[in-house]
Amino acid sequence: MRAQGIPQVQIARSLGRHPSTICRELARDKGRRRSGYRARHGQADAEAKAKRPKLCKVSAHPPLEAEVLARIRLNHSPVQIAASLRRDFPDDERMQASHEAIYHALYVQGRGEFRRELASHLRTGRVLRKPRARVLGLRRGTIPGMINISQRPAEADDRVVPGHWEGDLIIGKDGKSAIGTLVERSTRFVMLLHLPRGHTALEVQQALVAKIKDLPELLRRSLTWDQGSEMANHAQITLETGLAIYFCDPHSPWQRGSNENTNGLLRQYFPKGTDLSVHGPGILDLVATELNQRPRQTLNWKTPAQALNKLLSQHGEQPLR
C-alpha cells in the first residue's frame, strides 16, 4: 500500500490500526534504507525485539551497570540513582536509566555481585521486591468468592425497596483504629460498628453479624462494600445473617455514594488523624442517632429515622430505636 502511494491514514483505516502506529512503523526504517520501507525487514526487526528473555538496559551496558552498582554501595535508592544519572550524564542516554529499570536489574536479572549487594545497601533489606499492595498490608481484589456490584439486584439501584446497605470503614491515626459505617440506601439510615480490638476480617465479621442480627428480615437484603481485606469473611457473614454481600469495582467510591457522603459527615465527630478506639459503643450510638435525626433534602426534609420507621410501619414491623 505504501508503494502504491496510499496515504498513511487510509492504510491505518484499512488495517484497523491507529495512524500513529503506521507512522511509527515507517519511521523505524527512515535513514536505514534509501530504497524505502520494506515489510520483510520490518517484520524481522519486530521479531528480534520481541524475543525474551530480554537483557535490561542496565545489564546491557557495562559502564552504566558499574555506575549504578557504585551508587548502590553509597546506599542511594534506585529513584535517587535515576535522578542523579540524568543530572550527571545529560547528553548520554546510554548512561541514564529509570528507577524501574534499575529495580529490574536488581530484582529480576540481578546475579552475582549485584545480588550480593542488595541486602546490605537497600533500605528494605530485601532481595525480592514485594508488590506495593503487600508492602502496605492491602489485599485489594484478592478476596475469594467476591460477587461484583454488577450482579446486585436492580431494586437496590432504584432506592425504593428498603434493606440494601452500603458499608465501609473510617480509619484512625496510623491505620491502627477504625469505625465501621453502614448506610441504608433508600432512607440514608446510619449504623456504626464498634471495633475496639482492630479492624481485621474477624473483628469486622463479629461486629457486622451482631449489628445485622438486630434488624428485621425486611432490612436484610444486601450489603455493598469496598474491596478491602476486612471483608475476607464475607461468606461467613452471609451465612450467619442471610445478607447478600456485593463488592464495588476498585477505585470506584461513587458506587457507594451514600456511604461516602456519610463518612464525610462523620469526620465532624471523628477527625482524621485521631485514635478512634477511644470512642465506646455508647458514643457511636449517640452519633448515629444524631445523624439519623437530621432532616435530609433528598428525603423531602424528613429525617432518616422517620423515613425508615415509616417503611417499617407499612410492613407491620416495629420501629428501630
N, C-alpha and C positions, 0 to 999 in steps of 0.2 A: 504493500500500500504506500509505503514511503517512496519507493522507486517510481510509483505512478503519479507522484506529486499530490497525493491526497492530504489535506490539512490534518494537523495533529488532533484537533477537536473531533473531526469526523472519524479518525482512526480510533480514538478513545471511545466514541459512541458505538462504533461497530463492534469493538472488543468488550464492551461492558466495563470499561475502566475509567478512572478519573483522568482528565487531560494532563494533570501534573505527573501522573505515573508514566505516561508516554514520553513526556518532556524529559524526565529524569533518565529514562532508559536510553533515549537518543543522546543525551548529554554525556553519558558514560563513555561513549566511543569518540567523542569530539576530541580532536587533536591527536588521536592514536592511529586513525586510519583515514588517509586522504580520500580513499575511494567511497567514503560514506558509511552509513550504518549497515552492518551485516548481522543478520539474525543468528547465524550459526555461531559467530564469535560471542554475541551477547548471551546466548544460551550457555556456552561453555564458561563464561565469566560467572553467571548466576549459579551454576552448579558448583563451581570451585568455592564461591563464597558461602554456599550452604553446607559445606562439609563440616561435620562435627566428629570429635571434639575440636574446638577451635582455640588456638592459643590466644590468651588475653593480651591486651596491649602492653601491660607492664612486663609480662614474662617474655614477650616477643622482642623487646628492645633492651638488651643488657645494660646500657648506661642508665636508662630510666629505672630498671629494677634495682640497680645498685644505689641510686639516689633515694628511692623510696625506702629501701632497707636501712640506709644510713639515718634517715629521719625517724623511722620506726624505733631505732635504737635510742633516739633522743626523747622517746615517749610522746612523739607527736601523734595525734589521731589521724586517720585517713582523711577526714574533712580538712584538717589543718594542712596536711601534706598537699592535697589537691590545690588548695588556695595558694600556698607558698610556691608551688611549681609554676602556676600561671604567672606569679609575680617575678620569679627568678629567671624563667625562660619564656618571655613574652613572644619571641619570634621563632620559637622552635616547638612546633606542635608534637613532635616525637618525644619531647621531654615533658609533656603535660598529660595528665590523666585525671579523670573524675574520681571522686571518693568511692563510687560504686565499682569502678574498675580496679581500684586498689583493694577494696574488700574482696572482690572476685579473685584477685591474685593471691590474697592471704588465705581465704577460707575454702575456695574451690580448687585452685590449682597450686596452692602453696605446698611445697615439698622441701625436704632437706633444711637448709639454713633458714628460709622464710618461715617454715613451720615451727622450728625450734625457737624463733624469736617471739612468737605470738604471746604465750602465757606470761612472759616476763615484762613485756612492754605495752601491751594493750590494757587499757583501764579495766575492761571487763574481766581480764584474765582467762578468757575462754578461747579454746582452739576451734570451736564451732560457733557459727553465727546463728543466734536464735531469731525466729521471726518476731517482728515488733509486737504483735498481739501477745505472744508468750512472755516477752520481757515485761510487758505492762500487766500481766496477770489476766488478760482478757482472752476469752474463747468465743468471740463472736462468730456466729454462723456454724458452730460445730455441735450444737445441741442435737442429740439423736431424736429422731421421730418428730421433728418440728412440722407443724401444719401451717402453711403460709396464709397470710391475711386474705389472699385472693379466693380462698375456699370458705371464708366466713359467710354465713347466710346473708342474703340481701336485706333481710329485715333489720339487721344491725346497722347497715348503712343508712337506712331511712330514718333512724332515730325515733320510730313510732312505738315499736314493741319494747317494753322495759326488760331489764335483766342482762343487757350487754354492757360489759365493763371495759375500761382501759386501765392499765396498770404500769407502774414504773417505780424507780427508787429516786429519792433525792439524797445526795451523798454529802457527808460532812467533811470535816477537816482531815486532810491527808488520806481520804478514802477509807477511813477506819470506822466510820459510823454511817448509819443510813436510816431513813424512814420510808416505809412502803406507802405508796399512794394508789388509791382506787377511785375511779370516777365512773358513775353510771351514765351511759351515753345519752339517753333520752331526757333525763332530768337534771344532769350535772351533779347528782348527789355524791358527796365525798366520804370516803372512809380511809383512815390512816392505820398503818401496821406498825406496831411497836417491835423493834428489832434490837433488844438490849445487848445481845451477845454477838452482833455482827450480821452480815448480810450474805452468808453462804447459802447454797441451794437448800440445805436442810432447814436453816433458820427461816428462810422465806416460805418454804413449804409449810412449816408448822404454823406460822403466823397467818398465812393465807387460809389454810384449812379451818383454823379456829374462827376467823372472821366470816368466812363464807358460810359455814355451818349455821350461823345465827340468822341467815337470810331465809325468807320463804322461797319455795320452789320457783315461784314466778320470777324471782330475781336471780336465778342461777342458770342463765342461758350460755353466755360466753365471756371470755376474758381475752383481750388483745394486749400483748406485751412486746417490749423490745427484745432483740436477740442477745440478752445478757446471760452470763453463766449462772446468775442467781435463779434462773428458771430451768435449770437442768433437770429438776424433778417434776416437770410439768405433768408427766403421765401419772405419777402418784397423786398429784393434786386433783386431777380429773377423776381418778378412781375413787377418791375419798369424798369428793363434793359433787360429782356429776357435771362440773363446769367445763365446757369445751374451751380449749386454750389455743389461740392463734398468734402467730408471730409476724411482726412488721418486717418489711424489707430493710436491709441495712441502710443506715443513714437517712431514714425517712420519718422524722418526727411528726410530720404533718398527718401521718396515718393514725396518730394518737393525739389529735388536735385538742380535744377536751382535757386530756391528761396533761399535756404540755402547758396549757393555759393555767390549769390548777396548780401545777408545780411552780409556776411563776408567782401566783398569789401566795403560795406557802412560804416563799422566801421572805415575805414580810415578817413572818413569825420565826422562821428558822434560817437566818442569814447564811450565805456561803462562807466557808472557812471556819465554821464553828463546830463544836462537838455535839452531835445530835443525840448521842446516847444519854445525855443528862435529862432528856425530856421523857418523863414517865407516861404510861398509858392514859392517866387522867388528863394530863396536859394535851395529849394528842386528841382525845375525845372532845375536849373543850374547843380546840382549834377547828376540828371538823364541824362541830355544831355551829360555830360562828360562821364558817363558810356556807354551811347549808341553810343559814337563816339570812343570807344576803340576797336581796332582790336581784334578779338577773334579767337583763333586757331580752336575751334570747328566749326567756320563758314568759314574755309579756309582763315582766316585773313581778312574777311570782318568785318565791324562794324555791331552791331545790327540794327542801323538806316538804313544802306544800305540794309541789308537783308530784313527788314520789308518793306521798301519802294519799293523794287523790287517785293515783293509779291503783294503789293497793286497795283502797276502799271500793273501787269499781269492780274488783275481783274478789271481794269478800275477805280480804286479808287485813290483819291488824297493822296499824301504822307503826313505822320504825321510830324508836326513840332517838 
